[in-house]
Amino acid sequence: MDKLEDLKRIIGRYKSAVVAFSGGVDSTFLAWACASVLGDKVLLVTAQSSTYPASELDGAKQSAQALGCKHRIIVSEEIDIPGFSDNPPNRCYYCKSELFSKIRDIARAEGYDVVFDGSNIDDTRDYRPGRQALAELGISSPMIEAKLTKDEIRAYSKQAGLPTATKPSFACLASRFPYGERITKAKLGRVGKAEESLRTMGFTQFRVRSHGDLARLEFIEQEIDKAWAGRRVIEDALKQAGFTFVAIDTRGYRTGAMNEALDIGEK
């Protein structure tokens, strides 16, 4: 069976759904698929917090409007969750538990059948402690069930005419810090400002990893030469953002880079 049809079959088990909606590649495609199957019986919920840049929130609003879906913005401030700021390896568990508890409560109070998360099958191959929270709360991940990969989601998104088909991948700003380094709103703001500066320079897929006063920059292979050529401008911009030292990582951009320091065996 075609994976898109399989996804729609899985969604069709329910009469209504709440979708955890970041406005990224995965959740936008899932929202589109849900709207295709369930019509107006879909509610998109986006969490506003200091780990989620304003530019991403604006994008989520625009995407929800383009999809014609009901959209609600809630506050889910991870920094206020006990244990989160200490940045342990299972930090995402605290975040997902708090966020999806709130979304589940909305679904229950308003009579929605299910809460959907936008994880894809690729997410099961990395260390993702947040998935434990989803399992505990009974959250469904239909794109994992349909075995959809990120590349397939992008391809289907392109077929559907979704503007997110080519959107760079994004993860919450808390993922920019090595485990054990305390996370504060000021540090999150510094990283967010630094990444926005790189975005205005035309860089597409990158990360600013924060190691104390050092910013370690990861760029995709196609843009490393550009970054090296513009290193002085980049250094000035990141110092204005609040960093003291700036380094370009020769290994380039990769997801889950901070997990490389963990002894978690095979992914």
Buried (B, 14 or more C-beta within 10 A) or exposed (E): EEBBEBBBBBBEEBEBBBBBBBBBBBBBBBBBBBBBBBEEBBBBBBBBBBBBBEEBBEBBBEBBEBBEBBBBBEEBBBBEBEEBBEBBBBBBBBBBBBBBBBBBEBBEEEEBBBBBBBBBBBBEEEBBBBBBBBEEBEBBBBBBEBEBBBEBBBBBBEEBEBEBBEBBEBBBBBBBBBBEBEBEEEBBBBBBBBBBBBBEBEBBBBBBBBBEEEBBBBBBEEBBEBBEEBBEEBBEBBBEBBBEEBBBBEEBBEBBBBBEEEEEEEE
